[in-house]
Amino acid sequence: MQFDHLRHPRVYHFDETLRRHREEFIPLAKALHRTDPLADAAVSAMADIPTRERMAIIDAAIRGDEAPAPGPPAALEELIEEAHQVPRWVDWSRLERGAAVLMRTGILGGITLGAKSLIEGYCAPAGNKPLAMSGRLQDQAAMRLNETARFVEAVGSPRGMRPGQPGFTITLKVRLMHASVRQLIWQSGRWRSDLWALPINQHDMVATIHLFSTSFLEGVQHLGMRLSPSDQEDFLHLWRYVGYVIGVDEDLLPRTMPEAHLQWSIIGATQGPPDDDSRALAMALLENPLHEATTDEERARARKHVAFAKAICRSLLKEEHADALGLPKGGWGVLPPLVTRTIRSLDRIRRIGFVEPWLEKQGRRYWNHTVAIGSRGRPIRFDLATELARQ
C-alpha cells in the first residue's frame, strides 16, 4: 500500500486511523523518525568539554555573554540564533494572557500536572523509554519534579517566554537536556528503534506539549475550573511557542483547540497500553512523599498524601489506564467528586471583577512556594545528562 513505509510496531490501529484522519495522522507517523538535528549537533559538538565548563558555556551563550574558553561551538550558536528568531505568528499579548491562565489554576494546576499530565506521559509504552532509561524519575524523583515545577513557573511568569527571560532560557536548556539523553541512549547500544522508533522523536515531543496544554486543560476543567474558549486558545498559544523553542517542528504544533483535541486523540488512539515502565514511573512519582519522609509523623502524613494522590489520579485518567497502572479503587475514591463539586461552586466567584487578578497572584505564590520548598534553597540548573540508569 501507499503508506506501508510508515507502519511501525509502536503505532496501534494504523489502518483505522489512516482511514479516518489521513491528513492529520501522516505527519505524526512521519514524526516518529525525526528528532532535533540542531540540538543533537550542539550537544555532540560539546561532547569533549567537561560538564561544569560545558554548562558555563551554555549559560553564557544563551545570555549573550562572552563564554569561557574554548567558547561556544558553532553548532550551539546556530541553535541559539534559530531559537531567537521569533515566528511571525507569535502574539505576545496572547502569551501573557495564556501565562495568566496558567497561574490562575494555582494548586489545581499543580494537582493536574502531577496526577494527570505527567502520568499520561508515562502511560505511553514507547514514549516513556528515554525517561525510564535515563533513571531521572526512579533514581532522582525529587530533582525531576523540582525541575518540572520550576519550568512551569518560569513559563508562566510575566514576559517569561521573551528571549533572554527565565521561561525561554529554561526551555532552551530542556531542549539541550533532551539531546544529551538521546546521545547517551545511542551510545549505550540499548535502544530498540524497531520497537520504539527514534528516542525523543518529534512525535513524542509534540505529545509532551499536549501534556502541558491539552491534557492540562482537560484536567483542571475536570476538577471544576471553568475556562472560556478564549482562555483555552491563549493557553494553547503559549505552549505552541514553548513547543517551537523546545525544538518541535513548527508544522506539527496545533494552532487552535479543535486541532489540538484532534491531534491529541490521534496520539492517544495509536499508542499501546501502559507497560511495566509505565507502572514504575507512575509509582515513583505518586509515592515520592513516602521516600522523602524521615520520621514516623512524616511517614503517616505521606501515606495519606499518597492515598489521596492515587484517588485523584484515578479520577483524572481513563479507567483502562488507571487499571493498568494498578491504581486502587475505593478508599478515597468518593473524595474527588466532592472536590470537583466544591470547586465548581466556588468557581462562580471568579465572575467578580477583582477575583481573577487575585487568583493569578495567589497562583504565582503557590508555584513560587512549590519551587522554593522543593529546591530547599539550592539552584535548579537543568544540567545536561551525563549517564543513564543501570540496565
Secondary structure, DSSP 8 states (H G I E B T S, - for coil): -TTGGG--TT--SHHHHHHHHHHHHHHHHHHTT---HHHHHHHHHTTTS-HHHHHHHHHHHHHT----TT---HHHHHHHHHHTS--TT--HHHHHHHHHHHHHTHHHHHHHIIIIIHHHHHT-TTTTHHHHHHTTTTTSHHHHHHHHHHHHHHHTSTTTTSTTSHHHHHHHHHHHHHHHHHHHHHHHT---HHHH-STT-HHHHHHHHHHHTHHHHHHHHHTT----HHHHHHHHHHHHHHHHHHT--GGGS-SSHHHHHHHHHHHHHHS----HHHHHHHHHHHTHHHHH--SHHHHHHHHHHHHHHHHHHHHHS-HHHHHHHT---SGGGGHHHHHHHHHHHHHGGGGSTTHHHHHHHHHHHHHHHHHHHHHTT--------------
